[in-house]
Amino acid sequence: GRGSGELTLDIPYDTSRSPVLKLRVDFRDGNGAHAARYYPVHKLPPRALEWMESSFVDGRVTSGYLVYDGPIREFPFDEKQGKFELHAQVHDGVYRYLPGWAPVTQAEVSVAIDGANALITGNGRIGALSARDVRVEVGRYADAVTRQVRVHGRVDGPVAETLRVLQSAKMKKDYAWQTAVRAVGSAGGTGALDLDVVVPLTPKIANTFFATYRVQDAALRFADGSGAEALTGVARFTDAGLHDSSLKGRLFGGPATLVSSYQSDGLHVQASGRLQPAQLLNSRRAIAERLSGSIDWSINWKDGPDGARLQAGADYSDLRTQLPAPLDRASGERTDQIKVTTDVSRPESMVLSVAIGSGYGGKLAFDRVQDRWQFNRGRINFGQPAAQLPPREGLEIGLNVGTLDADQWLPLLQGAGQGELPALVSGVRAEIEQLILLNREWGRSFLNLARVGDEWKAVVDGDAAAGEGSVITSRGKSARWRFDLTYLRLPAARDSATKGQPTDPRRLPSVELRAHTFEYKQRLLGELDFAAAQDSQGWRIDRLKLTRPELVLAIDGV
């Protein structure tokens, strides 16, 4: 760059008096990346200097001037003992307004530094978004106990680009809104974000912000393609979460509205709509294709310093399914509802009661962790309405049914390569009067599964088998079953009139099985040692050994 100026230095003989410097420099055609050279590095607070030095990354200084007029010892003139001013115009700048966020590029910026205070204003772009009315102030304010950076600006453009910017933000604290935006896979429509952020330049004091986001005909979709569309309205957020909102659109295939407000006793949220269950379960295509009809739903939520309260309901009278029992349901079969109410509400914990029709129920417990609610433990029962909270973390599922055809359910649960239960589930306890598995009727069966890491510890008991074992499932790999049974009474295969679809051997799990007593067709065959696994041809029997007092039959590599 180029510049010119004048300098006068008055050094008094009396050393108790400060030298006085008068300086005026006019400059132009400078490099914006060198802006830090002009900052009063020895007088600015360290945190303020750190922020200012990292803010300007690039750009061309078209014009500007520097003025210093006052006693050197009194700098940076907080009490107006002198004057320090730096003014500059920056063209095509790259400006980092907040650490961890995508910078403003193509910026046209005006910079003004007065003592230890700074004001930066301008316009530019953040990615593909237009950034307007950007205003960054650094200074000490009457309503604050420490020096601060205050950022204000408006960003508008495609919702998809706003989502990308929000998802890429790297912040020291993980806010609740970050968890929400990470779950969104794609977006559409347009939006405008007004943002006010306060960054204290003192360690251990958290940032605060207030954001207003207005959307028009927007869409927010999860990875499976389901979500919200035709979304129009406004939502306001703070660092503590949602502040207020008024939104309408379509959610999971049906109309929906959301209204919230922050009142004296906390946040109030009201939402209602009608959804298509097939859209809700879009990630489970094999199940979604067997659902039709709609579900009317409503939610009322209040969260305040004394605790949170939730009341929610859903009417699924119109729901029709072609699922296997016990979730088969014909049109207009009965009127059923889901009701969720708050049993216990404390500032840091909450217990919900869930009632689903006349035969299902549960309880769910949540804890408040870093200003957000997280699921802790719960139990959902299918086949009986009452449920108690389990002692361990995670979700336990209870199943009490007459007939369960696992051969029909397993292909549906293994659709899209998702055979394993969700990580949320920690245990399954099932009591089944007639279990159908591998085209065989196993009779009365009791099963208890408990997750331990990636492994499910199992206890089985019933007419056909009793013992212990483990089941290991992982995405993209076949399941592995290991069982040590006291007895195994293998039922005969069902005849052709009653059997379902033939079992695909490529879907069979790897098996290691030992049964101290093995029976087939009511004939005692002895002790069984059996191992099989998948291969390129389907299913390979690696070991089959039968042991009786008078005979040992061993077969390998079948």
N, C-alpha and C positions, 0 to 999 in steps of 0.2 A: 504494500500500500504506500501511499504518499501522504505527507502531512507537513504542517508548519505551525509555529507558535512562538510564544514569548514566555520568559521565565524571570522572576525576581525573587531573590532569597535575602531576607533581612535577618542577620545574626547579631543579637544584642551582646554587649560586653558583659552584662549581668547574666551569669549562667543560671540564675533562678528563673529567668524569663525564657519562654520557648521561642525558638526561631520561627519566623513567619515566611511561608512560601506562597507566592502568587504564580499560577501557571495557567496558560490557555493554549491548547493544542487543537487545531482543526485537521481532520484526516479524511481520506476518501480512498476508494478502491482497495479496501482492506480485506483480509481473510477472516470470516466469521469464526472459523475454528480456533483462532488465536485470541478470542475475546478475553480469555482468562488473564492475559498479560496486562490488561488494564484494570483488573480488580485490585482493591486495596488489601492484599493478601495478609499483611501483618496486623490489620485492624479488624477485619471481619471475624465473627464467631466461626469456629472451625466447621460446624455443621452447615452454616449458611454458605461458607466458601466452597465446601465440598459439593453442595447442590448446584451452585452457580457455575463452578468449573466444568461440571458434567452436562450442563444444559445445552450449550451451543456446540453442535457437532460439526457443522459446515455452513457455508453461505458466503455471500459477498457483501461487505460493508460499503454501501454506496456513498455515505457521508456521515459525519459525526464530529463531535468535539468533546474535549475534556477540560474541565475547570477545577482548579484547586486554589482556594484562597482562605488561609487561616493559619493559626499556630500549629505546628507539627505535633506537639505533645497532646493536643486536644482532639486529634483525629480519632474516630470518624465524625466528630461534631454532633453527638447525640443531643447536646444542650444548645445547639445552634451557635457554637462559638466560631464557626467558620463555614465554608461552603466547599463541598465536593460534589461535582456533577459530571456524569458521563451520559451523553445522548448519542444514539446511533440508529441508522436505518439499515436494515439487513434485507437483501434480496436473495430469493431462492435458498432460504436457510433450511437447516435441519435442526430442529429444536426438541430436546427431551424435556417435556414439561413435568413428567413424573417418572421416577425410577421404576423400571420394570414394564412400562407401557410403550407401545409403538410410538415413535416420535412424530411430530408434525413435520412434514416435508413440503417442499415448494412454498416455503413460508415467506410472507412479506411482513416483517417484524419491525416494531419500534421499541428501542431499548432506552430506559431512563434510570440511571442510578444516582441517588441522592444520599450521600453519606453511606450508612450501612443498609439503606433501604433500596429496593429495586422494583421497577414496574416494567413488565414486558407485555406488549399488546400486538395483536396481528391476526392474520388469517393464513390458512394453508390447507394441507390435506393430511389425513391419517389413513394410510393405505388408499383405498378407493373412496373414502368418505371425505366430505367437505367439512373442514373445521373453521368455524366463523366466530367472531367476537371473543377470541381467546385473550384472556387477561390473567397474568401471573404477577402476584405481588409478594415481595419478600420484605418483612419488617417486623416491628414490635407493635402490637395493637393494645388499645386500652382494655379490651375485654379478654385478653389472653395473658397468661403468666410467663410465656416464653416467646421467643422469636418464631415466626411461622412463615410458611409458604402457602399462599391461598391461590387456588387455580379455579378459574371459571371459563366455560366455553360451551359452544353448541356444535354438535357433530350430527350431520344428517347424510342419508344415503341408503343403500340397500341394507336390509336387515341381515342378510347373509354376511356382509362385510363387517357390520357391527358385531355379530356373533364371533367372527374370526378374531377381531381385535380383543374382545373380552376374553376369549378362550386362551389367547396367547399372552395375556397379562401375567407377569410374574411378581407376586407380592409376598412380603415377609409373613403376613397373616393370611390364613385361608378363610375367606368370608363365605357365608352361606350362599350368596348369589353365584359364587364360582362353581360350587357343586352343581347348581341348577344348570348353568350354561354349558358345563362339560357334558351333561347328559344329552344335549341337543345335537343331532347328527347333521341336519341341514335346515335352511331357512329361506324365506322368500318375502317379497313385499318391501315397503320402504318405512323408514322410521327416523325420528329426530331425538337426539339425546342432549339434554341440558345438564351440565355437570358442575358441581361446586365441591372442591376438595380442600381440606385443611391439613397441612403436613407440619406438625410441630418440629422445630429444629433442635429438639432436646431428646436424648435417649429415653426409652421406656415410656414415652407418651405416644399412644396409637394415633394413626391417621383417622380422620372422620370425613364423611362425604354425604352429599345429598344429590340424588340423581332423579331426573324426570325423563321418562322415555315415552314418546308418543308414536304409535304405529298405525299404519293404514293398510288394510288388506294383507296382513302379514301371515306367514306360516312358520311354525316351529315343529320340526319333525324329528322323531327319534331315528336310530339307525335302521329300524325295521320299516320305516315309512309312515308309521302312525304318529298322531299328535294333534296339534291345533292348526287351523287354517282360517282364512277370512277374518283374521283377528284385527279388531279396530278398537282404539281407546288409548288410555294413558295409565301408566303405573309409576309410582314414586318409591325410591329406595333410599335407605340410609345404611351406614356401616352395620347397624343392628339387624337389617333385613327389610322386608316390605313395610312401607309406611302407609300408603293408601293407593287405591286403584279403581278404575272403572273400565272394564273390558267386556267385549262381546265377540262371539265368533262361533266356530265349530270345533268341537273337541271329540276325538275318536269317532268321527263320522256323524255327529249330531250337534244341534245348537247348544250353546253354553253361555252363561254370563258369570262375571266375577266382579264383586263390589267389596271394597275393604276400606277401613278408615282407622286411624290411630286416635283413640279417645283417652279420657283421663284414667281409665282403668286398664288400658292396654290396647292391643290390636284386635279389631273385629273383622272377620272375613265371612262373607256370604257368597256361596256359589251354587249354581243349579244348572241342570240341563238334561239332555237325553243322549245316550251314547249307543253305538253299535258294538256289541261284545266281540264280534269278529275283528273289528278294528283294534280294540283294546288288546286282543291276543294275537296281533299280527305277527309277532315273532315266533309264534307256535302255529305255523300254517296248517299242520295236520289237524289240530284241534279247531282252529278258527273256521276252517271250511265246513265244519259240522255244526256251526252256530248260526242262528238267524233270529230276527226280531230285534227289540231294543230294550234299554233299561233307563228308566227315569231316576235321577239321582239329585241329592241336595246335601250341602255341607254348611254347618254353622260352627265357627271357630272363634274362640276368644283366648288371647294369651297376654297375661299381665304379670305384675310382680308377685301376686299371690298364687300363681299357677295357671295352667291352661285347661280349657274345657272344650270338648268336641261333641257335637251331635250331628250325625250323618245318617242318611237313609237312602235306600234304593228299592224301587219296585220293579221286580223282574217277571211280572205276570205275563208279559209279552214274549219272554225268552223261550225259544224252542231249540232243542239240541238233538243231534243224532249220535250222541256219545254212548259208550257202553255204560251199563249199570255201575254205580248207583246215580250217575249224573245224566241219565236219559230223561228227556222231558218233552212231552207233546204239547201242541198249541192249546192254550186255554185250559191246561190241566188243573191248575189251581192258582190261587192268588198268594204270592209269596213276597216277602220283603227282607231286606238286609237292614238291620238297625245297629248303629254304633253309638254308644253313650259313654260318658266319663264316670267311672266308678270312684277313682281316687285322684285328687288334684292337689299337688304340692308345688312349691316354687321350683324344685329341682327334679320332680318325678311326676309321672302320670300313669294311671292304669285305665285301659279301655275295655268295655264289655262289648262283645260282638254276638249278635243273634241273627242267624241265617235261616229263614223259614221256620219250620217246626222241628227239624231234625239235626240242625248244625249250630254250633256255638263256639265261643272262645273268649280268651282274655289276652290282652297285649299290654306290655309294660314298656314305657319310654323314660329315658333320662335326659335332662338338659345338659349338654356338653358344649361349652364355649358358645353360648347364646343360640344353640340350635338343638332341636329334639332329635334324639337318636334311638332307634329300636334297641331294647335290651333283651327281653325274653317274652315268650308267649306260647300259647297252645290253642290250636284250632281243632275241634272235634267234628268228624263227619259220622253221622249216625246216632249221635246223642247230643242234646243241647247244652248240658252243663260242662264247665271246664274250670280248672284251677291253674294258676301260674306254676310253671315248672321251676325246679331249683337252679337249673343251669341256664346260661345265656343261649340265645338262639330261639328258633321257632320249632316247637314240637307239633307233630300232626298225629291225631288220633283217628283211627278208622274202625268202625263197628258196623259191619254189613252182613247181609245174608249170603249173597253170591258175588264173587269178584272174578271176572275173567281177565286175568293178567295178559293172556295172549292177545286180547283186543286192545288193552291199554298200552302195552310196551311199545308197539310201533308208533302210537300217537305221541308218547312222551319222548321217543328217540328221534322225532322229526327234526330236520335241519341240523343233525349232528349234536343235539343238545340232550343226550340221554341222562345226564347227571342232574340230581336235584339242585335247586338254587342254593348258593352258599349260605343264605339266611336260615335254611332248614338245618336243625341240629339233631333231630330225632324223629322216628316214626314208630308208632305203636298200633298194631293192627290185630283185630279179632274178627275172623272171617269164618262163617258157617260152611261155605263151600268155595274153596280156592281152585281155579282152573289155571294150570300153567303147563306149558310144553305139551298141549293137547291131552292133558291128563287131569282127572278130578282127584284132588288131594284131600278132600273132606275138610273137617274142622281144622283150622290153622291159627296159630298165634305167632306173631312176629314182632320183635323189638329191635329197632335199629338205632344206634347212637353214633354220631359222627365224631371221629377222633382224627383231626387233621384231614388228609385226603382219603382216609379209610373209614368204612362203616363197620362197627362191631355189631354182630348179629346174634340174637338168641331166638331159636325156633322151637316150637312145641305144637303137637297136634296129633291127628289120627295117623298121619303118614310119616312124620319125621320129628326128631327131637335132638337138640344139641346146640353147638355154638360155632361161630365162624366169622368171616369178614367178607366185605364186598368193596372193591376198589374201582371207582369210575373216574375217568378223566376225559376231557374234551378231545375228540379226534382219535381216541383209542378204544379198543374193545374192553368191556368190563372183565374183572377177574374175581372169581368166587373161590373162597377157601372155606371148607366146612369139615368139622369133626363131629359126627353124629353118633348118638347112642344107638339109634335105630333108624332105618330107612325102609319104608314099605312102598315100593314103587308101584303106583297104580298102572293098570293096563291103559293103553291109548284108547281114546274114545273112538267109536265106530264112525264110518263115513257119513252117517246121517246127522251126527251131532257135532263133528269136529269143524273148526273154523278153517281159515286159510292155512295152507301148509307153512311150517316154520322155515324161514330162510336160514340155512346154516351159517351164513356170513354174519347174522345178527346174534348168534349164540355167544355167550361169554366164555372166556377161558376158565376151566374148572379144575380144582384140586379137591377131591372128596374122599373122606374116609368114613365108613359106617361100620360100627362094631357088630351090628346085626343088620343083614340085608335080606329083605323079602321081596319076591316078585310073584304076583298072582297067588298070594297067600301061601307061597312055598318058601321055606327058609333056605337061603343059599349060602349063608356063612358071613364072613367078614369081607367087606369090599374096600379096595384101594383103587381109585380111579383118577386119571388126569387127562385133560383134553385142552386143545387150544386152536385158535384160528390159523389157517394158512391160506395160500393162494387159491386152493381148490374149495375152500369152505371151512370145514371143521375137522380136525385131525385128533384121533384118540392116541395119546402117547403111552398110556399105561392102563391096563385093566388086570386086576389081580383079585381072585376070590380064594379065600382060605377057609377050609373046613378041617375038622380033626383028621379025617381020612383022606383029604385031597387038597392040593394047591394048584390053581389054574392061573397062569401068568401069561399075558399077551402084551407085547410092546410094539409100538409103531404101526398101528392099524390106520 
